[in-house]
């Protein structure tokens, strides 16, 4: 049995993280061995880089290079070995997030992104990417209600998050074979039904 690589994407406040735990348990209930991980992070080195990336101001290209450095380590230590064992990997964010946040939000040259993506993981793309889409005003309201300390991306202005959202939707249009846009403004049970149907379609 071959493993599957599923990534979760979306703007801050879209609620994707709350569905990661549910889907991982649903897959386990269906007999799958599941590895749940996140980006930036997923390894000891990656988690150290995550602290820097979420909290320390830095040049855009430094930010992007560190994202891909953490990703290369993550692939080598966690994602690729798990897939080789036939396990399912669920990852909270992957390269689509870099395209959206550093590319769309911050204006990184798309050619530079493409070069790094090709260099770091030309051999591997997710089997399925679940993009949770939500209007910005609702996403911001959810973040406020969460009442937690915001990282430096969450603290960005509304126009930044609007560019991130549009970049995600643009990416989904061009990668419709693996990216599925989910209306994150639906009731929880409705979203879970959508997830069940989509994930079942990739070979459950």
Phi, psi and omega per residue, in radians:
X1 nan 2.246 3.127
X2 -1.528 2.582 3.103
X3 -1.375 2.934 3.101
X4 -2.222 2.590 -3.117
X5 -2.024 1.950 -3.122
X6 -2.031 2.259 3.108
X7 -2.025 2.587 3.097
X8 -1.937 2.288 -3.120
X9 -2.347 2.877 3.088
X10 2.661 2.821 3.103
X11 -1.176 2.801 3.076
X12 -1.044 2.286 -3.140
X13 1.682 -0.065 -3.116
X14 -1.307 -0.243 3.060
X15 1.546 0.180 -3.072
X16 -1.054 -0.677 -3.052
X17 -1.089 -0.565 -3.136
X18 -1.191 -0.372 3.140
X19 -1.571 -0.267 -3.134
X20 -1.093 -0.875 -3.107
X21 -1.093 -0.736 -3.124
X22 -1.103 -0.818 -3.100
X23 -1.156 -0.660 3.131
X24 -1.087 -0.707 3.112
X25 -1.207 -0.670 3.111
X26 -1.059 -0.722 3.108
X27 -1.172 -0.695 3.092
X28 -1.098 -0.665 3.097
X29 -1.109 -0.393 3.105
X30 -1.703 0.310 3.006
X31 1.514 0.200 -3.124
X32 -1.615 2.535 2.942
X33 -1.555 2.172 -2.973
X34 -2.133 2.326 2.998
X35 -1.877 2.159 3.112
X36 -1.882 2.242 -3.084
X37 -2.553 -3.084 -3.078
X38 -2.649 2.841 3.050
X39 -2.350 2.579 -0.210
X40 -1.136 2.579 -3.112
X41 2.411 -2.582 3.068
X42 1.523 -0.349 3.073
X43 -2.349 2.939 3.114
X44 -1.029 -0.786 3.116
X45 -1.170 -0.756 -3.131
X46 -1.044 -0.659 3.134
X47 -1.213 -0.579 3.062
X48 -1.183 -0.712 3.090
X49 -1.167 -0.606 3.112
X50 -1.021 -0.764 3.134
X51 -1.033 -0.724 3.103
X52 -1.163 -0.819 -3.062
X53 -1.122 -0.643 -3.089
X54 -1.463 -0.269 -2.998
X55 -2.217 -0.373 -3.060
X56 -1.824 2.197 3.055
X57 -1.095 2.493 -3.134
X58 -2.797 2.883 3.089
X59 -1.097 2.552 -3.121
X60 -0.946 -0.776 -3.089
X61 -1.235 -0.588 3.039
X62 -1.078 -0.801 3.126
X63 -0.994 -0.811 -3.096
X64 -1.177 -0.754 3.131
X65 -1.109 -0.682 3.105
X66 -1.170 -0.641 3.075
X67 -1.032 -0.813 -3.106
X68 -1.308 -0.501 3.058
X69 -1.138 -0.792 3.081
X70 -1.073 -0.660 -3.127
X71 -1.166 -0.721 3.140
X72 -1.066 -0.763 3.116
X73 -1.128 -0.723 3.138
X74 -1.065 -0.804 3.112
X75 -1.068 -0.801 -3.061
X76 -1.199 -0.680 -3.021
X77 -1.619 -0.526 -2.991
X78 -2.108 -1.025 -2.948
X79 -1.196 -0.926 -3.088
X80 -1.123 -0.759 3.093
X81 -1.076 -0.688 3.134
X82 -1.130 -0.766 3.122
X83 -1.122 -0.651 3.125
X84 -1.131 -0.502 3.101
X85 -1.429 -0.042 -3.128
X86 1.490 0.267 -3.126
X87 -1.554 2.821 3.064
X88 -1.662 2.328 3.130
X89 -1.952 2.186 3.022
X90 -1.958 2.093 -3.072
X91 -2.109 2.182 3.078
X92 -1.406 1.691 -3.076
X93 1.419 2.559 3.067
X94 -2.684 -2.586 -3.009
X95 -1.156 -0.427 3.067
X96 -1.050 -0.560 3.098
X97 -1.160 -0.673 3.101
X98 -1.151 -0.719 3.073
X99 -1.018 -0.754 -3.069
X100 -1.350 -0.824 -3.048
X101 -1.405 -0.922 -3.138
X102 -1.365 -0.660 3.123
X103 -1.354 -1.078 -3.118
X104 -1.232 -0.888 -3.070
X105 -1.200 -0.807 -3.033
X106 -1.790 -0.223 3.066
X107 1.537 0.410 3.064
X108 -1.016 2.411 3.073
X109 -0.972 2.187 -3.071
X110 -1.106 -0.519 3.122
X111 -1.149 -0.641 3.103
X112 -1.167 -0.726 3.077
X113 -1.038 -0.824 -3.101
X114 -1.070 -0.672 3.118
X115 -1.109 -0.791 -3.128
X116 -1.190 -0.707 3.115
X117 -1.066 -0.763 3.138
X118 -1.132 -0.704 -3.108
X119 -1.176 -0.782 -3.010
X120 -1.434 -0.658 -3.108
X121 -2.642 0.866 3.061
X122 -1.062 -0.459 -3.084
X123 -1.446 -0.164 -3.007
X124 -2.550 2.194 2.953
X125 -2.211 2.768 3.093
X126 -1.035 2.573 2.992
X127 -1.249 -0.503 -3.102
X128 -2.685 2.338 3.042
X129 -2.115 2.162 3.129
X130 -1.750 1.919 -3.106
X131 -1.755 1.923 3.141
X132 -1.524 1.994 -3.063
X133 -1.892 2.423 -3.066
X134 -2.655 2.454 3.052
X135 -1.008 2.525 -3.047
X136 -1.032 -0.699 -3.076
X137 -1.116 -0.646 3.119
X138 -1.248 -0.695 3.114
X139 -1.079 -0.773 -3.139
X140 -1.146 -0.649 3.116
X141 -1.098 -0.715 3.118
X142 -1.117 -0.693 3.131
X143 -1.122 -0.739 3.123
X144 -1.093 -0.756 -3.123
X145 -1.151 -0.471 3.133
X146 -1.174 -0.423 3.028
X147 0.922 0.974 3.116
X148 -2.280 2.946 3.121
X149 -1.234 2.251 -3.089
X150 -1.573 2.458 3.054
X151 -1.397 3.105 -3.004
X152 -1.244 -0.358 3.047
X153 -1.329 -0.760 3.131
X154 -1.123 -0.447 -3.138
X155 -1.411 -0.104 -3.113
X156 -1.147 2.800 -3.120
X157 -1.188 2.854 -3.102
X158 -1.023 -0.678 -3.103
X159 -1.117 -0.555 3.069
X160 -1.086 -0.849 -3.101
X161 -1.196 -0.509 3.060
X162 -1.157 -0.725 3.102
X163 -1.144 -0.659 3.099
X164 -1.081 -0.826 -3.136
X165 -1.057 -0.794 -3.124
X166 -1.127 -0.632 3.107
X167 -1.146 -0.705 3.080
X168 -1.035 -0.829 -3.104
X169 -1.148 -0.630 3.078
X170 -1.126 -0.770 3.118
X171 -1.065 -0.730 -3.123
X172 -1.119 -0.630 3.110
X173 -1.087 -0.637 -3.076
X174 -1.575 -0.143 3.141
X175 -2.295 0.789 -3.082
X176 -1.138 -0.266 3.121
X177 -1.233 -0.426 -3.139
X178 -2.183 -0.344 -3.080
X179 -1.732 2.193 3.105
X180 -2.036 2.170 3.135
X181 -1.521 2.219 -3.114
X182 -2.018 2.251 3.069
X183 -1.232 1.839 -3.067
X184 -1.432 0.077 3.127
X185 -1.718 0.268 3.094
X186 -1.578 2.857 3.005
X187 -1.027 2.616 -3.074
X188 -0.939 -0.798 -3.102
X189 -1.119 -0.621 3.117
X190 -1.160 -0.714 3.116
X191 -1.101 -0.724 -3.126
X192 -1.137 -0.622 3.071
X193 -1.118 -0.728 3.095
X194 -1.071 -0.775 -3.136
X195 -1.087 -0.753 3.121
X196 -1.008 -0.800 -3.103
X197 -1.158 -0.757 -3.112
X198 -1.159 -0.847 -3.088
X199 -1.157 -0.639 3.100
X200 -1.074 -0.500 -3.077
X201 -1.284 -0.236 -3.107
X202 -1.717 0.168 3.020
X203 1.936 0.750 3.128
X204 -1.148 nan nan
